[in-house]
Amino acid sequence: MADLISDGKTRVAWVTSIANINAPTVAELNAGADYTQRITPDGLKVEPNTASVDTGSLASTFDTSTVGRIGFENEITFKRGDTGPDDAPFTTLKYGVSGYLVIRRSVAYTTAWTIGQKAEVYPITCGEPKHIPPAANEVAKFASPMMVTSQPATSATVA
């Protein structure tokens, strides 16, 4: 049994327009901004939360529940850049900016978007960017909180 190593096998894009989030096209994804190389190694935080619904009754002698609503808490930590293109996430992902966060996992980062690949597509509105306090021997960083504005496609297929 071999383990899947994640190093170098994630791609993250910021896309301003997608017609069908369940089937984003290669052209739409290529038109987006590839921010993968600006994200810190531990900076991709996309965390689903599933609410618990109590299904017990007055007659119950055991606590039971079922799954309820799903929500996401998304935040990405980016490295700041000293030139325009390298600082694009900071200059683009401002408070109130909307678009789509697209994540492809378990495929080499250098592999181009290809029809049939699986991806996650999150409709997003950005929150206020947070400056990360400076520290010795670290790059300058900021975090972009991202609110999911409608149901995402967590298993989209690239068309």
Sine and cosine of phi, psi and omega as CSV:
sin_phi,cos_phi,sin_psi,cos_psi,sin_omega,cos_omega
0.00,0.00,0.76,-0.65,0.02,-1.00
-0.92,-0.38,0.57,-0.82,0.03,-1.00
-1.00,0.02,0.54,-0.84,0.08,-1.00
-1.00,0.05,0.88,-0.48,0.02,-1.00
-1.00,0.01,0.72,-0.69,-0.08,-1.00
-1.00,0.01,-0.26,0.96,-0.02,-1.00
-0.81,0.58,0.81,-0.59,0.06,-1.00
0.95,0.32,0.24,0.97,-0.06,-1.00
-0.83,-0.56,0.61,0.79,0.08,-1.00
-0.67,-0.74,0.64,-0.77,0.07,-1.00
-0.78,-0.63,0.71,-0.71,-0.02,-1.00
-0.79,-0.62,0.80,-0.59,0.01,-1.00
-0.80,-0.59,0.51,-0.86,0.14,-0.99
-0.95,-0.31,0.89,-0.46,-0.09,-1.00
-0.86,-0.51,0.74,-0.67,-0.06,-1.00
-1.00,0.09,-0.39,0.92,-0.06,-1.00
-0.57,-0.82,0.81,-0.58,0.10,-1.00
-0.67,-0.74,0.82,-0.57,-0.05,-1.00
-0.95,0.32,-0.66,0.75,-0.03,-1.00
-0.70,-0.71,0.96,-0.29,-0.09,-1.00
-0.92,0.39,-0.32,0.95,0.06,-1.00
-0.98,0.19,-0.26,0.97,-0.01,-1.00
-0.55,-0.84,0.91,0.42,0.04,-1.00
-0.90,0.44,0.61,-0.79,-0.04,-1.00
-1.00,0.04,0.37,-0.93,0.07,-1.00
-0.84,0.54,-0.65,0.76,0.00,-1.00
-0.89,0.45,-0.68,0.74,0.02,-1.00
-0.89,0.45,-0.68,0.74,-0.02,-1.00
-0.93,0.36,-0.63,0.78,0.05,-1.00
-0.92,0.38,-0.44,0.90,0.03,-1.00
-0.97,0.23,-0.26,0.96,0.01,-1.00
-0.98,0.21,0.12,-0.99,0.03,-1.00
-1.00,-0.10,0.81,-0.59,0.05,-1.00
-0.99,0.10,0.95,-0.32,-0.04,-1.00
-0.98,-0.20,0.12,0.99,-0.10,-0.99
-0.81,0.59,-0.72,0.70,-0.08,-1.00
-0.96,0.27,-0.16,0.99,0.04,-1.00
-0.99,-0.13,-0.10,0.99,-0.03,-1.00
-1.00,-0.02,0.69,-0.72,0.04,-1.00
-0.91,0.41,0.39,-0.92,-0.05,-1.00
-0.82,0.57,-0.52,0.86,0.01,-1.00
-0.94,-0.35,0.35,0.94,-0.17,-0.99
-1.00,-0.05,-0.04,1.00,-0.01,-1.00
-1.00,-0.08,0.98,-0.19,-0.02,-1.00
-0.92,-0.38,0.97,-0.26,0.06,-1.00
-0.78,-0.63,0.99,-0.15,-0.14,-0.99
-0.88,-0.47,0.91,-0.42,0.08,-1.00
-0.97,0.23,0.55,-0.83,0.09,-1.00
-0.81,-0.59,0.80,-0.60,0.04,-1.00
-0.93,-0.36,0.84,-0.54,0.02,-1.00
-0.96,0.29,0.47,-0.88,0.04,-1.00
-0.97,-0.22,0.73,-0.69,0.03,-1.00
-0.94,-0.35,0.85,-0.52,0.00,-1.00
-0.93,0.36,0.83,-0.56,0.02,-1.00
-0.93,-0.37,0.17,0.99,0.01,-1.00
-0.95,0.32,0.19,-0.98,0.05,-1.00
-0.71,-0.71,0.06,-1.00,0.04,-1.00
-0.87,0.50,-0.48,0.88,-0.02,-1.00
-1.00,0.09,-0.13,0.99,-0.07,-1.00
-0.92,0.39,0.58,-0.81,0.14,-0.99
-0.89,-0.46,0.10,1.00,-0.01,-1.00
-0.60,-0.80,0.67,-0.74,0.03,-1.00
-0.97,0.26,0.81,-0.58,0.04,-1.00
-0.82,-0.57,0.40,-0.92,0.02,-1.00
-0.41,-0.91,0.21,-0.98,0.10,-0.99
-0.68,-0.74,0.11,-0.99,-0.04,-1.00
-0.97,0.24,0.55,-0.83,0.02,-1.00
-0.87,-0.49,-0.60,-0.80,-0.05,-1.00
-0.93,0.38,0.50,-0.87,0.07,-1.00
-0.96,-0.29,0.64,-0.77,0.11,-0.99
-0.67,-0.74,0.22,-0.98,0.01,-1.00
-0.76,-0.65,0.60,-0.80,0.16,-0.99
-0.90,-0.44,0.96,-0.29,-0.06,-1.00
-0.91,-0.41,0.69,-0.73,0.10,-1.00
-0.42,-0.91,0.70,-0.72,0.01,-1.00
-0.87,-0.50,0.72,-0.70,0.08,-1.00
-0.98,-0.20,0.84,-0.54,-0.05,-1.00
-0.93,-0.37,0.47,-0.88,0.20,-0.98
-0.99,0.12,0.67,-0.74,0.11,-0.99
-0.98,0.22,0.47,-0.88,0.04,-1.00
-0.89,-0.45,0.38,-0.93,-0.02,-1.00
-0.99,-0.11,0.01,1.00,0.08,-1.00
-0.79,-0.62,0.27,-0.96,-0.03,-1.00
-0.76,0.65,-0.85,0.53,-0.03,-1.00
-0.89,0.46,-0.60,0.80,-0.02,-1.00
-0.96,0.29,-0.30,0.96,0.00,-1.00
-0.95,-0.32,0.27,0.96,-0.05,-1.00
-0.84,0.55,-0.66,0.75,0.03,-1.00
-0.85,0.52,-0.66,0.75,-0.02,-1.00
-0.92,0.39,-0.63,0.78,-0.03,-1.00
-0.99,0.16,-0.31,0.95,-0.05,-1.00
-0.99,-0.12,-0.72,0.69,-0.17,-0.99
-1.00,0.05,0.92,0.38,-0.02,-1.00
-1.00,-0.06,0.22,-0.98,0.01,-1.00
-0.79,0.61,0.80,-0.60,0.07,-1.00
1.00,0.06,-0.08,1.00,0.02,-1.00
-0.97,0.26,0.74,-0.67,-0.02,-1.00
-0.92,-0.40,0.49,-0.87,0.03,-1.00
0.02,-1.00,-0.43,-0.90,-0.04,-1.00
-0.78,-0.62,0.78,-0.62,0.13,-0.99
-1.00,-0.04,0.86,-0.51,-0.03,-1.00
-0.88,-0.47,0.79,-0.61,-0.04,-1.00
-0.82,-0.58,0.77,-0.64,0.13,-0.99
-0.89,-0.45,0.75,-0.66,-0.05,-1.00
-0.87,-0.49,0.40,-0.91,0.14,-0.99
0.92,0.39,0.35,0.94,0.11,-0.99
-0.76,-0.64,0.65,-0.76,-0.03,-1.00
-0.78,0.63,0.72,-0.69,-0.01,-1.00
-0.79,0.61,-0.62,0.78,-0.08,-1.00
-0.95,0.30,-0.20,0.98,0.03,-1.00
-0.96,0.29,0.78,-0.63,0.01,-1.00
-0.91,0.41,0.40,-0.92,0.13,-0.99
-0.85,0.53,0.71,-0.70,-0.07,-1.00
-0.66,-0.75,0.59,-0.81,0.05,-1.00
-0.82,0.58,0.70,-0.71,0.04,-1.00
0.99,-0.10,-0.25,0.97,0.04,-1.00
-0.92,0.39,0.49,-0.87,0.08,-1.00
-1.00,-0.01,0.60,-0.80,0.02,-1.00
-0.51,-0.86,0.32,-0.95,0.12,-0.99
-0.95,-0.31,0.72,-0.70,0.00,-1.00
-0.81,-0.58,0.88,-0.48,-0.04,-1.00
-0.90,-0.43,0.88,-0.47,0.15,-0.99
-0.94,0.34,0.83,-0.56,-0.20,-0.98
-0.78,-0.63,0.56,-0.83,0.32,-0.95
-0.82,-0.57,0.78,-0.63,-0.08,-1.00
-0.98,0.22,0.57,-0.82,0.14,-0.99
-1.00,-0.02,-0.13,-0.99,0.02,-1.00
-0.93,0.37,0.80,-0.60,0.03,-1.00
-0.87,0.50,0.62,-0.79,0.00,-1.00
-0.93,-0.38,0.85,-0.53,0.09,-1.00
-0.96,0.28,0.75,-0.67,0.07,-1.00
-1.00,0.09,0.75,-0.67,-0.01,-1.00
-0.82,0.57,0.67,-0.74,0.01,-1.00
-0.91,0.42,0.49,-0.87,0.04,-1.00
-0.58,-0.81,0.43,-0.90,0.02,-1.00
-0.88,0.47,0.63,-0.78,0.08,-1.00
0.87,0.49,0.57,0.82,0.07,-1.00
-0.70,-0.71,0.44,-0.90,0.10,-0.99
-0.97,0.23,0.35,-0.94,0.10,-0.99
-0.94,0.34,0.66,-0.76,-0.08,-1.00
-0.67,-0.74,0.37,-0.93,0.19,-0.98
-0.59,-0.80,0.37,-0.93,0.03,-1.00
-0.90,-0.43,0.66,-0.75,0.04,-1.00
-0.93,-0.38,0.95,-0.30,0.10,-0.99
-0.95,0.30,0.67,-0.74,-0.09,-1.00
-0.77,-0.64,0.87,-0.48,0.00,-1.00
-1.00,-0.04,0.76,-0.65,0.04,-1.00
-0.99,0.14,0.87,-0.49,-0.17,-0.99
-1.00,-0.05,-0.30,0.95,0.08,-1.00
-0.41,-0.91,0.14,-0.99,-0.08,-1.00
-0.84,0.55,0.81,-0.59,0.00,-1.00
-0.99,0.17,0.20,-0.98,0.14,-0.99
-0.96,-0.29,1.00,-0.10,-0.09,-1.00
-0.99,0.11,-0.06,1.00,0.07,-1.00
-0.62,-0.79,0.80,0.61,0.00,-1.00
-0.96,0.28,0.38,-0.92,0.07,-1.00
-0.88,-0.48,0.82,-0.57,-0.01,-1.00
-0.90,0.43,0.76,-0.65,-0.02,-1.00
-0.96,-0.28,0.00,0.00,0.00,0.00
